[in-house]
Amino acid sequence: MQMREVVERAARRSGAAADEADAVIEALLHELSDAIAAGQVVSLGDFGTFAGQTFRPGPALAQAPAAPPSGLEGYDEGTAPRDS
């Protein structure tokens, strides 16, 4: 679901105008983002609890193979660059 659909649904459900719902949702997301980035634990009832210092991927991400970064051909992680 895209943000636009979230805003439209929230506006219908709450009876608010779409621009009002958009402003409230944007403010909420900014507050949540700031709190999580500051390391605070954010608890949203049954929706979930979020902490800025931890990341536990769900099953879909945990099982996804990690793609190697591109453009690093010849790079050896065990070799540190030397100062001239």
N, C-alpha and C positions, 0 to 999 in steps of 0.2 A: 504494500500500500504506500503510495506516495504522500508527501506532506499535504498537497492540495486536497486529496481525498480525506485525510484526517481532519483538516480544517472544515471541510464541507459537512462531514458527518457530525463533528462536534457542534457546529453551528445549528444543524437541524435538531440534534438531541437537546441542546440547551435552550433553543429558541433565540439565540443571539444572532446578530448580523455576522456574516462571514468575515468581514474585516475586523470586527471585535474579537471573534473567536481566534483569528489568526494572530492578533496582537497578544492575546492572553497565552496562547500556545507557544509563541516565540519567546515571550518573557519567561514562561515556565522552563522551557528547554535551556535557555541561557542560565537561569538560576541553578538548575540541576547540573549543567556542565561545569559551572564555576565551582559549585560545592564539591563535586567529584574530583575535579582537577586539584582542589585544595586538600584532598585527602580525607574529606568528610564522608561518613557513611550516610547514604540517602536511602531511606526506607519508604517505599510507596505501597504499603499494605500488601494485598495479594498479588500485585503486579511484580514485585521483587525488591531486593535490596542491592544497592550498588555501592562499591567502595573504590576510591581512586587509586589505591595502592595495590589492588589485586585484579587479576583477570583470569577468569576460568572459562575457557571456551566451551560452548555447547557441543553436543555430539557431532554436529555437522562440521564444525571447524576443527574439532579435536582429531577427526579422522581424515581431514583433507591433507593430501601430500603437500609438503612445502616445495614450492618451485625455487630452484636456485636463482640467485640474482643474475641478471645479464650484464655483460660488459666487464666481467672479472676474470676473463681467460688468463691463465698464467699466474693468478694470484695464489700465494701459498700462505695460509693463515698462520703457519708456524714460523714464518720468517718476518722479523721486524725490519723496517727500513733503517738504514744506517745514516747517521749524520755525516756530512762532508767535512 
